[in-house]
Amino acid sequence: MKLVRVKGGKLLEGDVYIQGSKNSALGVIVASLLSKSRVIIQNVPKIQDVFDILEIIKLLNVQVEFINNILIVDSSKIVYSTLKNPLIKKMRASSYFMGLLLSLFLKCEIENPGGCDFGSRPIDMHLDFFESVGVVVRYLDEGYYLKADKLKATRYRFKNKSVGASINALLLSSSIEDEMILENISIEPEVLQVIEALVLMGVDIHLEKDTCYIKGRVNKHGFMISLISDRIEAGTYALMAAAIGKEIRIHNVEIDHLRYLLDLFDKINVKYKWEKKKLTVYRSKELKGIEIETSPYPGFPTDLQQPLTVLLCISKENSVIKEQIYKDRTSHIYELNKMGANIKIKDNCFYIEGNKRLSSCNLKANDLRGGASLIFASLLADGESKVLGLQYVERGYSYLIENLLSLGADIDVEEI
Ligand code: EPU
């Protein structure tokens, strides 16, 4: 267990450099195995989720080399394997192995994919899609047994938007040669990057708004791709800067992927400027409140709901966040209330009283974004806080502690 000690109350100033996107990396790494060739992926973040997915692909006899931020994946000798491994339970993206193995071998035996714990995270839409193309699905002893004699092309409409189900559908469709039509797919930049990878492998894909037309191909080829920068990492630093940034310059940012955040900043009175790939954010002493809801891209992302909750505690007005994606993504709220916040949860709405001063506390992180928000809250609070559970944060943020130190934070880590 790793404990983070933070002495809060200091203003931060300086530069941070955003890494490649975690969720793009996870999708693209799995997709790359469809090529059964050598693939070069640039701008890959050094985070635990990436290390874990690399361990899983090694179980399929895939060779990997990860030097600096360049990952070389060679799947020319890929073999089928059942995936019963604790790492599958640890991460959500392990569900992509269903689409992958079905695509390559028409079968998949895998443990129930896990992920951050914020309530129920079903995969019914993934399974419903698989069945629509001829896969027989069985669930037994906490594992899935998926098998198909033959895959058939279909026109399929997702009942709701799902990043994971869209990626799984893309992976599987990429091996079906007749035209597939996928309606209401997610259009998150990370999903579009998986599409980019499939196109680079030779798959014929055409996207019109959220309808995707795919003509798959059995023999795909190797390719080289550079990952987009992580919009959630950038957004987390930007939200911190809005509270405690004397001036924080965030580099390697894809501004187009952060429009929802800049809209929010305009509404709550945060000053920022951007040029090319640099976003500079300044703390606001007169933050306004807001009523906002999380929604699929291009809406405000659930992955920034937790740091936004922290920021809104110190605004001059009350706010309401309606969490529409994961209504139980609330573990940070109980911890923030221990620090002196006053946030009430009713159904999936969080009523946040503004004008609060947070005080230091012993805190416990339960998930990735929640953990990052508690570190943020500790930087904001008076006195020394301790945040237990840095390992969750390390799943998705590389160099968070180093970056905060370089911005002038009083922070260190202790192994306990
Ligand atoms: N859903 C279903 N059935 C399904 C699939 C999803 O009901 O079969 C529901 C979910 O319960 C949720 C909503 O649909 O209410 C959207 O879930 P989605 O499938 O889009 O999420 P995901 O693919 O499991 C990815 C990211 C998450 C991010 C969500 C939403 C990865 C590896 N994970 O998860 O990222 O919160 O999309 O944008 O890409 C994070 O990075 O911290 C993280 C949790």
Boltz pocket constraint, residues with backbone or C-beta under 6 A from the ligand:
constraints:
  - pocket:
      binder: B
      contacts: [[A, 22], [A, 23], [A, 26], [A, 92], [A, 93], [A, 116], [A, 120], [A, 121], [A, 122], [A, 123], [A, 124], [A, 125], [A, 126], [A, 127], [A, 160], [A, 161], [A, 162], [A, 163], [A, 164], [A, 165], [A, 186], [A, 190], [A, 232], [A, 301], [A, 302], [A, 303], [A, 324], [A, 325], [A, 326], [A, 368], [A, 369], [A, 396]]
      max_distance: 6.0
